[in-house]
Amino acid sequence: MTLDIPAGEERLTKLAHGGGCGCKIAPGVLSELLGNAADLPIPEDLLVGTATSDDAAVYQLNDDQALVATTDFFMPMVDDPFHFGQIAATNALSDVYAMGGRPIMALALVGMPLGALSTQTIGRILDGGRATCAAAGIPVAGGHSIDAVEPIYGLVALGVIHPDQVRRNAGAQPGDVLVLGKPLGSGVMSGAFGKGLLSDGGYAQLIDTMTRLNTPGPALAALEGVHAMTDVTGFGLGGHGMEMARGAGCALHIDWDAVPVMDEVRALLDQGCATGASGRNWASYGHDVVLPERFAQTERSLLTDPQTSGGLLVSCARSALDDVLALFADQGFAHASVIGEVAEAATPRVVIR
């Protein structure tokens, strides 16, 4: 793709040491950093905190309303400033949708190297974020900005939900069916973009996937048979699947051939486009994942590939499956697929079959 870069400016990706959700601290390290959080007092009205590594905090306001609060920000994985803003905003709002919440407003988090980027470029990043929020029907109502060494953008995202409809990552039940809303591979494709290996068609699919708001979340949460939801982001399908398995005390059995994958991903993996974050993810939770014999290294890299603005992972009763798939289809999620099931297990784990 062609890009109009102001004279004297570097490409956005050249100003950052990492990009997208691949910047996330590895789950094992994060667990150490948050180790003392469980010792803090928990208010009675805090319905969801840090206990199960869920997507957002939820605080009950009254009998009919709870506040969903989250924040997310990262460095660019693409060079187009408008696309970067869109992706970062979509990713931040996803955590509200993943709890079943309806976004109500956002605050911008902005860190920019003012000596390296023009106000024109920074303005386009903010425009992208505002456009995504407008598509979600909410305002960017404020925020905070600093002069930073690397470009950073994201949102504080706030939403509302009825307390009875909060869907955590910890509610999966044995016998449930697993549905994934978006195809995997954004980490691989972002890495390929940085190496100049991604085609124009691949880039278009990548942007379409990463800027697609996870709007089915609230309607899914209203379905009685939907027991758990999360979004697949920086820890990959394996990591966010493990969070769901641990929360439920169950095993997630994933039919690997049924998992949707973006078109060019496997060819790019064969060209060495696996991310460093994929390896860090495996080191953190690989001991809890059961792989089939002769499972290729490239496939393992895809299982742990950090997704930026990834899809919803839904655990639902089989009786609710048709309604779940219809909701995804009605809102344009053509790749939404049944990828496995939840089973009883003495030890929580993800089993690839």
C-alpha positions in Angstrom: 0.0 0.0 0.0 1.1 3.6 -0.6 1.4 6.0 2.3 1.8 9.7 2.3 4.3 10.4 5.1 5.2 14.1 5.8 8.8 15.0 4.9 11.3 14.2 7.6 9.1 11.7 9.4 9.8 8.0 10.1 7.1 5.4 9.6 5.2 4.8 12.8 6.4 1.2 13.1 10.0 2.4 13.0 9.5 4.5 16.1 8.3 1.6 18.3 10.1 -1.4 19.6 6.9 -3.5 19.4 3.4 -3.1 18.2 -0.3 -3.9 19.1 -1.0 -6.5 21.7 2.3 -8.1 21.0 3.6 -5.4 23.4 1.8 -7.0 26.3 3.9 -8.2 29.3 4.0 -12.0 29.1 1.3 -13.7 31.3 3.9 -15.4 33.6 5.6 -12.1 34.3 2.3 -10.3 34.7 1.2 -12.9 37.3 4.3 -12.2 39.3 3.7 -8.4 39.2 0.1 -8.8 40.3 0.9 -11.4 42.9 -0.1 -9.2 45.9 -3.3 -7.9 44.4 -5.3 -10.7 46.1 -4.4 -9.3 49.5 -6.2 -6.0 49.0 -9.7 -5.5 50.4 -12.5 -6.0 47.8 -15.5 -3.7 48.0 -18.8 -5.6 48.1 -20.1 -3.9 45.0 -17.0 -4.8 42.9 -18.5 -7.7 40.9 -15.4 -8.4 38.8 -11.9 -7.5 39.8 -8.5 -9.1 39.1 -9.2 -12.6 40.5 -9.7 -14.4 37.2 -7.7 -12.0 34.9 -11.0 -10.9 33.3 -11.3 -8.4 30.5 -12.7 -5.5 32.6 -13.6 -4.4 36.1 -17.4 -4.3 36.9 -18.8 -2.2 39.7 -22.5 -2.5 40.7 -24.2 1.0 40.9 -27.7 -0.1 41.7 -30.1 -3.0 41.2 -30.3 -2.5 37.5 -26.9 -1.0 36.5 -23.3 -1.9 36.8 -20.3 0.1 35.4 -17.8 -1.7 33.2 -14.4 -0.1 33.2 -11.2 -0.9 31.3 -8.2 0.6 29.6 -5.9 -0.5 26.8 -3.1 1.2 24.9 -0.2 0.1 22.8 2.4 1.1 20.1 1.7 1.0 16.4 1.7 -2.2 14.3 0.8 -0.4 11.1 2.2 2.8 9.5 -1.1 4.5 8.6 -1.9 6.8 11.5 -5.7 6.7 11.0 -5.7 2.9 10.9 -3.5 2.8 14.1 -6.1 5.0 15.9 -8.9 2.8 14.7 -7.3 -0.4 15.7 -6.3 0.8 19.2 -9.8 2.2 19.9 -11.5 -1.0 18.6 -9.2 -3.1 20.8 -9.9 -1.0 23.9 -13.7 -1.1 23.4 -13.6 -4.9 22.9 -13.1 -5.5 26.6 -16.4 -3.8 27.4 -18.2 -5.9 24.7 -16.5 -9.0 26.1 -18.1 -8.5 29.5 -21.5 -8.1 27.7 -21.4 -4.3 28.3 -22.6 -1.4 26.1 -20.0 1.3 25.8 -21.1 4.8 26.9 -17.9 6.9 26.6 -14.1 6.8 26.3 -11.1 8.8 27.4 -8.0 9.0 25.2 -4.6 8.0 26.3 -1.9 9.7 24.2 1.9 9.5 24.3 3.7 10.9 21.3 7.3 11.7 20.4 6.6 15.3 19.5 10.0 15.8 18.0 9.6 12.9 15.6 5.9 13.2 14.5 4.0 16.1 13.1 0.8 17.4 14.6 -0.8 16.3 11.3 0.2 12.6 11.9 -0.8 12.7 15.6 -4.1 14.3 14.6 -4.8 11.5 12.2 -4.2 8.9 15.0 -6.8 10.7 17.2 -9.2 11.0 14.2 -9.0 7.2 13.8 -9.9 6.7 17.4 -12.7 9.1 17.3 -14.1 7.5 14.1 -14.2 4.1 15.9 -15.9 5.6 18.9 -18.4 7.3 16.7 -19.1 3.9 15.0 -19.7 2.5 18.5 -22.1 5.4 19.3 -20.0 7.0 22.0 -17.9 10.2 22.4 -14.3 10.6 23.3 -15.1 12.8 26.3 -11.5 13.7 27.4 -8.2 12.1 28.1 -4.6 12.7 28.9 -1.5 13.2 26.7 2.3 13.2 27.3 5.5 13.7 25.2 6.8 10.1 25.0 9.8 8.4 23.4 7.6 6.0 21.3 4.0 6.6 19.9 1.4 5.2 22.3 -2.4 5.4 21.9 -5.4 3.9 23.5 -8.5 4.5 25.5 -10.1 4.3 28.9 -13.4 2.6 27.9 -16.5 2.8 30.1 -19.8 0.9 29.6 -22.9 -0.2 31.4 -24.7 -3.5 31.9 -27.4 -5.1 34.0 -25.6 -6.9 36.9 -27.4 -10.2 36.0 -26.0 -10.1 32.5 -22.3 -9.7 33.2 -20.5 -12.5 31.4 -17.1 -13.3 32.9 -14.3 -15.5 31.5 -14.9 -17.9 34.4 -18.5 -19.2 33.8 -17.9 -22.0 31.2 -19.6 -25.3 32.0 -18.9 -28.8 31.0 -20.8 -29.7 27.8 -20.6 -26.1 26.5 -19.7 -25.4 22.9 -16.9 -22.9 22.1 -17.4 -20.3 19.4 -14.7 -17.9 18.1 -15.8 -14.7 16.4 -12.8 -13.7 14.4 -10.0 -15.5 12.5 -6.5 -15.8 14.1 -3.3 -14.5 12.8 -3.1 -10.7 13.3 0.3 -11.0 15.1 1.8 -13.0 12.3 0.4 -10.6 9.7 1.5 -7.5 11.6 5.0 -9.0 11.8 4.9 -9.7 8.0 3.9 -6.1 7.3 6.9 -4.9 9.2 9.1 -7.1 7.0 7.4 -6.0 3.8 6.0 -9.5 3.2 2.3 -8.8 3.5 0.3 -8.4 0.3 -2.2 -5.6 -0.3 -5.0 -8.1 0.0 -3.6 -9.4 3.3 -3.3 -5.9 4.7 -6.9 -5.2 3.8 -8.1 -8.3 5.6 -5.9 -7.5 8.6 -7.3 -4.0 8.9 -10.9 -5.2 8.4 -10.4 -7.8 11.2 -8.7 -5.5 13.7 -11.2 -2.6 13.2 -14.3 -4.7 13.4 -16.0 -3.8 16.7 -17.1 -6.9 18.8 -20.6 -5.5 18.9 -22.4 -8.9 19.4 -21.2 -8.9 23.0 -24.3 -7.3 24.7 -26.8 -9.4 22.7 -24.8 -12.5 23.5 -24.8 -11.7 27.2 -28.5 -11.4 27.1 -28.9 -15.0 26.0 -29.5 -17.3 28.9 -27.4 -20.1 27.4 -24.2 -18.0 27.1 -22.2 -18.9 30.2 -18.8 -17.2 29.6 -17.1 -14.8 27.2 -13.6 -13.3 26.7 -11.8 -11.7 23.8 -8.7 -13.2 22.3 -5.9 -10.7 22.4 -2.2 -10.5 23.5 -1.9 -13.9 25.1 -3.3 -15.7 22.0 -6.0 -18.3 21.8 -4.0 -20.7 24.0 -3.6 -18.1 26.8 -7.1 -16.7 26.9 -8.4 -20.2 26.6 -6.4 -21.1 29.6 -7.9 -18.2 31.6 -11.3 -19.5 30.7 -10.3 -23.1 31.7 -8.8 -22.0 35.0 -11.9 -19.8 35.9 -14.2 -22.8 35.3 -12.0 -25.5 36.6 -12.5 -27.3 33.3 -10.6 -28.3 30.1 -11.1 -26.5 26.8 -10.9 -29.1 24.0 -10.2 -27.2 20.7 -10.6 -28.8 17.3 -7.6 -27.2 15.6 -8.8 -27.7 12.0 -12.0 -25.8 12.9 -10.2 -22.7 14.1 -10.6 -19.8 11.6 -7.3 -18.3 10.3 -6.7 -15.4 8.0 -5.8 -16.3 4.5 -2.0 -15.7 4.3 -1.0 -16.6 7.8 0.3 -20.1 7.4 2.3 -19.2 4.3 3.8 -16.3 6.3 4.6 -18.6 9.2 6.6 -20.8 6.8 8.5 -17.6 5.9 9.5 -17.0 9.6 6.9 -14.4 10.6 6.2 -15.8 14.0 6.4 -13.1 16.7 8.7 -13.0 19.7 5.6 -12.6 21.9 4.3 -16.0 20.7 7.4 -17.7 22.2 7.0 -15.7 25.5 3.4 -16.7 25.7 4.3 -20.4 25.3 6.9 -20.2 27.9 4.3 -18.8 30.3 1.5 -21.3 29.9 2.7 -24.0 27.6 2.9 -26.5 30.5 -0.9 -26.4 30.7 -1.5 -27.0 27.0 -1.8 -30.6 25.6 -0.8 -30.8 21.9 -1.3 -33.7 19.6 1.7 -35.7 18.3 3.6 -34.1 15.4 1.9 -30.7 16.0 4.1 -28.4 13.9 6.1 -25.6 15.5 4.4 -23.1 13.2 1.0 -24.3 14.4 2.1 -23.8 18.0 3.2 -20.3 17.1 -0.3 -19.6 15.7 -1.9 -21.0 18.9 0.1 -18.5 21.0 0.1 -15.7 18.4 -0.8 -12.4 20.1 -4.0 -11.1 18.6 -4.6 -7.4 18.4 -8.3 -6.6 18.6 -9.2 -10.3 18.3 -12.5 -12.1 18.4 -14.9 -13.0 21.1 -14.5 -16.5 22.5 -17.9 -17.6 23.7 -18.8 -20.7 25.8 -22.5 -21.5 25.5 -24.9 -24.3 26.0 -25.5 -26.4 22.9 -29.1 -25.3 23.0 -28.0 -21.7 22.5 -25.6 -22.4 19.7 -27.9 -21.5 16.8 -28.8 -18.2 18.4 -25.1 -17.4 19.0 -24.1 -18.1 15.5 -27.0 -16.1 14.1 -26.0 -13.1 16.2 -22.5 -13.2 14.8 -23.7 -13.6 11.3 -26.3 -10.8 11.5 -23.5 -8.4 12.6 -21.1 -9.3 9.8 -18.8 -11.8 11.5 -18.6 -14.3 8.6 -15.7 -16.2 10.1 -17.4 -17.0 13.4 -17.0 -20.7 14.0 -17.5 -23.6 16.4 -14.0 -24.5 17.5 -14.5 -27.0 20.4 -16.2 -27.8 23.7 -15.7 -27.6 27.4 -15.1 -30.8 29.4 -14.7 -31.8 33.0 -11.1 -32.1 34.1 -9.2 -32.6 37.3 -6.7 -30.0 36.2 -7.6 -27.0 34.1 -6.0 -27.2 30.7 -6.3 -26.5 27.0 -6.3 -29.6 24.8 -5.7 -29.3 21.1 -7.0 -32.1 19.0 
